[in-house]
Amino acid sequence: MTAKTSTQKFHLQALPYPYDVLEPHISAETLHFHHDKHMAAYVEKLNSLIVDTPFANATSLEEVVLQSDGAIFNNAAQAWNHKFYFEQFAPKPKHESEGELAKAIEKKFGSIEKLKEQMERDAVALFGSGWVWLAADKHGELAIISKCNAGNPLTEGMYPLLTIDVWEHAYYIDHRNARAAAVKALWNVLCWSKIEQRYSEIGRSK
């Protein structure tokens, strides 16, 4: 998500796929509400908050996330988090990790299945609303990080790789209060080639 040159305001980007292609795991109705209503509201609120502030001249959303606090941070981080979240899914996803990321997962967690199990447990255990992240440091070492509300590993100098949104608006239409079922369903449309790409872009030292 970038700032428009003319207005220096951020804009809502379209989903990278049609609304109905992730069904039955994520419904079109959920995506319409999650993207078109909730994410759009964060972007709109952010634009109103940064008027007459130094962030009106920001060149990227990440810049705002890293330098802001309070309401500006909350809305900027939620906009960033949602864009990142939606981009990790695909209608015909790659279901297994390979290469360097697979090696890093096996080293840290034992297997991709154990990684999934831990992220699911952490997502179910997170009190209230928030996000559970798989992130890496600059050396490529992996960690699972739980964050309340709009929390993001970027603020800890980490590189986000994938995330689970456990705000109720992410799953309530499809699963009501069954957070565990909602989290488990995400693996069916999570595209590991996207996660591998993110991992390969980390400027890590060996």
Residue, then its C-alpha position, 0 to 999 in steps of 0.5 A: m500500500t503506497a501513498k498517492t502522489s497528489t494527495q499523499k493519502f493512502h488508498l484501499q487496494a483491491l483483493p488480488y483474487p475474486y471474492d468467491v475463489l477462497e470458498p468454502h474456507i473463506s466465504a465471499e461474504t466474509l471477504h466483502f465485510h473484512h476487506d471492503k468494510h473493516m480494512a477500508a475503515y482503517v484506511e479511511k480513518l488513517n487518512s483523516l488522522i494524518v492530515d496536518t501531521p508529518f505522516a501526511n508526507a509519508t512515502s509508505l504505510e510501513e514508514v507510518v507503522l514504524q514511526s507512529d503511536g496511538a490512533i495513527f499507529n493503530n489504523a496504519a498497522q491495521a491497514w498494513n496487517h490486512k493487506f499482508y493477510f489478504e495477499q498470503f492466500a490463493p485459490k490454488p495454493k502451494h500447500e507445502s513449504e520447500g527450500e530454505l524456508a522449509k529447512a528453517i521451519e524444521k530447525k525451529f519447530g520440527s516440521i511444518e505440521k508442528l508449526k501449524e499446531q503451535m500457531e493454531r494453539d497461540a491463535v486460540a489462546l490469544f485473549g481478545s483481538g489481535w494477530v499471530w505471526l510467523a516472523a524471522d529476524k535478519h538472520g532468518e531465524l523463525a519465531i511465532i509472535s502473538k500481538c494484541n490489537a494492531g500489533n506487528p513484528l515490524t516494530e520489533g525489527m522482525y520480518p513478518l512472513l505469515t499471519i493469522d487474524v483473530w479479530e472476530h470480524a475475520y471469521y464470525i460470519d463463517h464460523r461464529n465463535a469457533r475460532a479454532a475451526a476458523v484458524k484451521a481453515l486458513w491453511n487450505v488457502l494459504c499459499w506457501s510460495k508467497i511465504e517462501q518469497r517473503y522469506s527469500e527477500i529478507g536481507r539476512s547475514k549468514 
